[in-house]
Amino acid sequence: MKSFIRQTFNYFVLLTAILLVPKFSWGQVAFDVNPVVAARDLGQTSLMSQLPHSRMVEVQLDVSALFTPGNVSQVTEYTVRMVSRHDDVQVADFSPRTELQSEVLGAMQVTQDADKLREGAIRGFGGYPGVGTVQGYAYGHDNSHETIVYAKKPSLELSTASGTLDRRRGVYFKVKQSSQNTLEGARPFRIVFEVPQAWRADLLDISIEAIGHEHSNSKRLRVLSTQKFVVAMYQEYDEHAAAVTTDYMRHQKRLSYYAKAYANTIEQRSFPTPFHKLGAKLDMYEPSIPQDWFDGIVYAPGTAYPLMRLSHLPVDLRVAILNYLDQKGLVESMSGTKTSQRVAYQIPSSIATR
């Protein structure tokens, strides 16, 4: 009996250790994108227009990639996804388009040589009684050489792929590593959006995935890193819209700072003991603070987040959340879309001071 209890306890300790080991972080990949971008007005373009009472605006986003030296991961490509939060904001045009490239400059010259050889031989026997036999032999040989020269297009490999997403609410760009192309550094991406006439500012969700080998000796590809960003767009020459989007990014930066600064406190309040963390892994315990609270506030559209679920957060962080949601709602209200006139969320009077 004691042996069974001891084995059960050892198994429980091992399971706890496995579940509590933090996941490996792929720190070899770092992406960045400009947080605020001005949208240039292109006016009404009837050939590209798909929505009524709309106009075209153009933005350019610069995505930067930095790979830390090391053999932990080898990045072979990355994919950038840019998606609008509204159905009545659609992608009308984008660049770069899908591109193919080759390591060979110009057409290739192909030469084929062929030799033809024909031979023939005839041998015969004959004779007459009392005279003897007669033997005859004939041989023929024909040898010719043929050379064929022609031009052949070199094989092409994919360097950049792009297309629309989610019924043209978004666009993706896939950039692949090659001998003629590098993944590191800054790369511009141009998008033309069809927006409502009253559009002045909006938020754009961006997700970037790095794909590559787990290590230098592995041929298997996997997602090495995924990073999310929110870009604030505003109408060019609209000073008020520019100020609103700039304040939005300032509040988002402050919210991110407090979320990182209080990370240990949030972890402790969510899981007071290792047994609570184990229970959460086994779906037997619900953390006091939702694990996805940051993504729900920053990357989900609108401001209707259940703030009462965040009452266990530190006071400074709760205040930063309220200020951020105020500014987020203000930016989205300037999108001129059907969903911009949202019902104001209710802020419990005790949420910021509890």
C-alpha positions as MATLAB code, in Angstrom:
seq = 'MKSFIRQTFNYFVLLTAILLVPKFSWGQVAFDVNPVVAARDLGQTSLMSQLPHSRMVEVQLDVSALFTPGNVSQVTEYTVRMVSRHDDVQVADFSPRTELQSEVLGAMQVTQDADKLREGAIRGFGGYPGVGTVQGYAYGHDNSHETIVYAKKPSLELSTASGTLDRRRGVYFKVKQSSQNTLEGARPFRIVFEVPQAWRADLLDISIEAIGHEHSNSKRLRVLSTQKFVVAMYQEYDEHAAAVTTDYMRHQKRLSYYAKAYANTIEQRSFPTPFHKLGAKLDMYEPSIPQDWFDGIVYAPGTAYPLMRLSHLPVDLRVAILNYLDQKGLVESMSGTKTSQRVAYQIPSSIATR';
ca = [
       0.000    0.000    0.000;
       2.792    2.391    0.917;
       4.566    1.553   -2.343;
       1.418    2.377   -4.329;
       1.001    5.696   -2.521;
       4.669    6.543   -3.107;
       4.401    5.747   -6.829;
       1.215    7.782   -7.146;
       2.842   10.722   -5.411;
       5.935   10.518   -7.646;
       3.733   10.407  -10.727;
       1.797   13.453   -9.537;
       5.031   15.377   -8.892;
       6.350   14.466  -12.358;
       3.095   15.509  -14.020;
       3.146   18.780  -12.127;
       6.711   19.474  -13.212;
       5.902   18.764  -16.858;
       2.845   20.967  -16.874;
       4.545   23.833  -15.087;
       7.635   23.957  -17.285;
       7.398   27.189  -19.264;
       7.225   26.890  -23.010;
      10.366   27.695  -24.956;
      10.343   31.190  -26.365;
      11.685   31.660  -29.861;
      13.725   34.782  -29.155;
      15.558   34.485  -32.454;
      12.933   36.467  -34.405;
      11.811   40.057  -33.881;
       9.410   42.039  -36.083;
       8.332   45.660  -35.999;
       5.899   47.895  -37.886;
       5.198   51.626  -37.840;
       2.530   52.252  -35.154;
       0.815   55.233  -36.809;
       0.425   55.770  -40.542;
      -1.142   58.543  -42.630;
      -3.653   57.503  -45.306;
      -3.408   59.385  -48.588;
      -6.743   60.231  -50.174;
      -7.113   58.853  -53.717;
     -10.672   60.085  -54.226;
     -13.358   58.027  -55.915;
     -12.139   55.414  -58.378;
     -15.147   53.875  -60.100;
     -13.237   50.959  -61.648;
     -11.998   49.785  -58.236;
     -15.054   50.716  -56.192;
     -17.112   47.852  -54.728;
     -19.065   49.652  -51.986;
     -21.613   52.484  -52.300;
     -20.738   55.978  -51.055;
     -17.058   55.138  -50.645;
     -13.648   56.487  -51.557;
     -10.083   55.197  -51.742;
      -7.215   55.787  -49.316;
      -3.673   54.471  -49.618;
      -1.295   53.527  -46.802;
       2.243   52.194  -46.772;
       3.437   50.027  -43.908;
       7.112   49.275  -43.327;
       7.666   45.858  -41.762;
      11.098   45.231  -40.255;
      12.585   41.825  -39.481;
      15.575   41.094  -37.243;
      16.990   37.610  -36.685;
      19.337   37.051  -33.763;
      22.423   34.953  -34.682;
      22.296   31.352  -33.507;
      21.458   27.862  -34.640;
      18.215   27.483  -32.657;
      16.063   28.389  -35.622;
      16.547   29.079  -39.301;
      13.853   31.267  -40.806;
      12.896   30.436  -44.382;
       9.893   32.745  -44.818;
       7.472   35.006  -42.988;
       3.848   35.926  -43.586;
       2.252   39.308  -42.855;
      -1.533   39.462  -42.448;
      -3.286   42.847  -42.351;
      -7.034   42.802  -41.610;
      -9.549   45.591  -41.130;
     -11.997   45.414  -38.239;
     -15.027   46.447  -40.314;
     -16.930   44.821  -43.168;
     -17.388   48.161  -44.920;
     -13.627   48.780  -45.115;
     -12.222   46.596  -47.889;
      -8.946   46.087  -49.711;
      -9.084   47.500  -53.255;
      -5.436   47.086  -54.275;
      -2.075   46.080  -52.833;
       1.586   45.587  -53.680;
       3.879   43.828  -54.049;
       1.962   41.239  -55.999;
       3.012   37.599  -56.334;
       6.527   37.514  -57.765;
       8.685   34.724  -59.214;
      12.425   34.893  -59.727;
      15.288   32.831  -61.112;
      19.006   32.632  -60.457;
      19.624   32.498  -64.227;
      19.772   35.794  -66.131;
      18.127   35.495  -69.543;
      17.243   32.355  -71.490;
      19.294   29.171  -71.242;
      20.906   27.613  -74.354;
      20.427   23.874  -74.530;
      22.501   21.672  -76.890;
      21.633   18.079  -77.776;
      24.029   15.840  -79.754;
      22.940   12.614  -81.443;
      24.876   10.002  -83.485;
      23.107    7.717  -85.956;
      24.756    4.474  -87.048;
      23.307    2.048  -89.575;
      24.979   -1.226  -90.555;
      23.938   -4.104  -92.798;
      25.462   -7.387  -93.860;
      24.380  -10.118  -96.259;
      25.988  -13.527  -96.479;
      24.996  -16.271  -98.932;
      25.975  -19.834  -99.768;
      25.458  -21.805 -102.976;
      26.877  -24.675 -104.985;
      26.485  -27.193 -107.794;
      26.983  -30.956 -107.607;
      30.440  -31.970 -108.683;
      31.639  -28.346 -108.960;
      31.844  -27.140 -105.374;
      30.417  -24.385 -103.205;
      30.271  -20.595 -103.660;
      30.186  -18.062 -100.765;
      29.309  -14.328 -100.980;
      29.287  -11.443  -98.424;
      28.091   -7.815  -98.670;
      28.427   -5.090  -95.918;
      27.063   -1.541  -95.674;
      27.829    1.255  -93.041;
      26.197    4.706  -92.576;
      27.267    7.068  -89.716;
      25.783   10.591  -89.191;
      26.016   13.272  -86.407;
      23.205   15.703  -85.494;
      23.367   18.767  -83.188;
      20.217   20.581  -81.943;
      20.493   23.968  -80.213;
      17.454   25.704  -78.640;
      16.626   28.245  -75.924;
      14.808   27.293  -72.717;
      13.301   29.516  -70.060;
      14.934   29.088  -66.631;
      12.859   27.619  -63.820;
      11.294   30.173  -61.493;
      10.870   30.050  -57.733;
       8.361   31.911  -55.585;
       9.863   34.937  -53.836;
       6.734   36.855  -52.771;
       3.102   35.760  -52.636;
       0.162   38.044  -51.845;
      -3.620   38.033  -51.926;
      -6.767   39.077  -50.091;
      -8.267   37.616  -46.904;
     -11.724   37.349  -45.336;
     -13.798   38.613  -48.274;
     -11.299   41.415  -48.999;
     -11.301   42.730  -45.443;
      -7.610   42.000  -45.327;
      -4.518   41.137  -47.322;
      -1.535   38.852  -46.803;
       2.081   38.967  -47.966;
       4.360   35.920  -47.847;
       8.072   36.614  -48.301;
      10.446   33.691  -48.896;
      14.203   33.484  -48.409;
      16.282   32.935  -51.569;
      19.719   33.610  -53.004;
      18.343   36.798  -54.567;
      16.282   37.922  -51.596;
      16.882   38.506  -47.885;
      14.257   38.414  -45.159;
      16.008   40.798  -42.793;
      15.615   44.543  -42.894;
      12.667   46.815  -43.676;
      10.235   46.053  -46.476;
       7.398   48.347  -47.665;
       3.854   47.067  -48.210;
       1.267   49.234  -49.957;
      -2.487   48.811  -49.454;
      -5.390   50.737  -50.964;
      -8.546   50.595  -48.824;
     -12.057   51.419  -49.910;
     -13.555   53.312  -46.970;
     -16.791   55.203  -46.220;
     -16.952   58.869  -47.158;
     -16.910   59.893  -43.477;
     -13.746   57.846  -42.720;
     -11.116   59.781  -40.743;
      -9.257   57.180  -38.659;
      -9.275   53.471  -37.931;
      -7.326   50.548  -36.487;
      -5.645   47.820  -38.515;
      -4.766   44.419  -37.029;
      -1.454   42.942  -38.159;
      -0.125   39.451  -37.473;
       3.345   38.289  -38.560;
       4.464   34.649  -38.545;
       8.037   33.458  -38.950;
       8.368   29.972  -40.432;
      11.530   27.887  -40.554;
      13.464   24.897  -39.305;
      13.615   23.967  -35.647;
      17.401   23.631  -35.885;
      20.121   23.514  -38.523;
      19.875   19.735  -39.028;
      16.088   19.597  -39.293;
      14.162   19.625  -42.560;
      10.775   19.984  -40.895;
       9.167   23.435  -41.070;
       7.137   24.958  -38.258;
       5.906   28.328  -37.019;
       8.781   29.730  -34.987;
       7.231   32.979  -33.819;
       3.983   34.933  -34.080;
       3.738   38.625  -33.232;
       0.676   40.875  -33.215;
       0.457   44.606  -33.784;
      -2.229   47.271  -34.018;
      -1.582   50.122  -36.439;
      -3.546   53.355  -36.133;
      -4.431   54.929  -39.476;
      -5.592   58.520  -39.935;
      -6.611   60.737  -42.831;
      -3.652   62.681  -44.157;
      -3.718   66.411  -43.283;
      -6.432   65.794  -40.647;
      -4.740   67.203  -37.546;
      -7.457   66.122  -35.132;
      -7.434   62.539  -36.418;
      -3.629   62.510  -36.228;
      -3.728   63.658  -32.598;
      -6.356   61.045  -31.675;
      -4.373   58.167  -33.207;
      -1.142   59.386  -31.625;
      -2.821   59.440  -28.199;
      -4.177   55.965  -28.855;
      -0.690   54.573  -29.438;
       0.559   56.383  -26.338;
      -2.123   54.722  -24.192;
      -1.453   51.325  -25.781;
       2.258   51.679  -25.034;
       1.498   52.555  -21.416;
      -0.868   49.577  -21.120;
       1.805   47.230  -22.506;
       4.362   48.661  -20.097;
       2.170   48.051  -17.039;
       1.210   44.571  -18.268;
       4.895   43.612  -18.420;
       5.797   45.386  -15.191;
       3.077   43.557  -13.240;
       3.509   40.205  -15.012;
       4.714   38.416  -11.867;
       1.949   39.944   -9.749;
      -0.688   38.927  -12.307;
       0.713   35.391  -12.388;
       0.629   35.145   -8.598;
      -2.929   36.463   -8.306;
      -4.136   34.194  -11.103;
      -2.501   31.071   -9.644;
      -1.848   31.443   -5.893;
      -0.235   27.980   -5.677;
       1.274   25.448   -8.122;
      -1.820   23.311   -7.586;
      -3.999   26.117   -9.004;
      -1.789   26.258  -12.096;
      -1.997   22.496  -12.460;
      -5.775   22.666  -12.087;
      -5.938   25.264  -14.845;
      -3.891   22.994  -17.132;
      -6.358   20.188  -16.461;
      -9.390   22.504  -16.889;
     -10.275   22.042  -13.230;
      -9.595   25.619  -12.124;
     -10.497   28.971  -13.673;
      -7.842   31.631  -13.031;
      -8.888   34.740  -11.120;
      -7.596   36.817  -14.050;
      -8.308   35.548  -17.605;
      -5.129   34.503  -19.381;
      -6.180   36.245  -22.602;
      -7.232   39.523  -21.035;
      -4.620   41.589  -22.888;
      -5.512   40.191  -26.317;
      -9.207   40.635  -25.602;
      -8.731   44.318  -24.795;
      -6.161   45.285  -27.444;
      -6.832   43.051  -30.450;
     -10.608   42.605  -30.312;
     -12.760   45.344  -31.898;
     -14.957   47.505  -29.725;
     -14.778   48.374  -26.048;
     -17.349   45.974  -24.595;
     -14.924   43.934  -22.511;
     -16.241   42.477  -19.206;
     -14.143   44.663  -16.921;
     -15.445   43.036  -13.740;
     -13.270   40.026  -14.607;
     -10.209   42.253  -14.164;
     -10.938   43.389  -10.615;
      -7.895   41.457   -9.320;
      -5.452   43.433  -11.436;
      -3.256   46.127   -9.809;
      -4.848   49.573   -9.614;
      -2.350   51.247  -11.980;
      -3.044   48.625  -14.609;
      -6.828   48.962  -14.278;
      -6.580   52.719  -14.730;
      -4.393   52.212  -17.822;
      -7.019   49.820  -19.221;
      -9.831   52.351  -18.771;
      -7.822   55.138  -20.397;
      -6.880   52.853  -23.264;
     -10.473   51.746  -23.887;
     -11.618   55.377  -23.948;
      -9.078   56.245  -26.627;
      -9.715   53.038  -28.541;
     -13.440   53.799  -28.711;
     -12.676   57.321  -29.913;
     -10.526   56.067  -32.800;
     -13.051   53.454  -33.894;
     -15.848   56.040  -33.785;
     -13.978   57.978  -36.498;
     -14.030   55.072  -38.968;
     -17.341   56.197  -40.472;
     -18.549   52.594  -40.587;
     -21.865   51.103  -39.546;
     -20.287   49.593  -36.450;
     -18.596   52.818  -35.348;
     -21.664   53.987  -33.439;
     -21.409   51.386  -30.686;
     -23.278   51.477  -27.436;
     -20.988   52.916  -24.763;
     -19.676   50.309  -22.389;
     -20.632   50.530  -18.741;
     -17.726   51.124  -16.376;
     -18.422   49.893  -12.864;
     -17.753   52.679  -10.401;
     -15.498   50.460   -8.303;
     -13.407   48.930  -11.084;
     -10.639   51.536  -10.974;
     -10.358   51.850   -7.217;
     -11.044   48.373   -5.911;
];
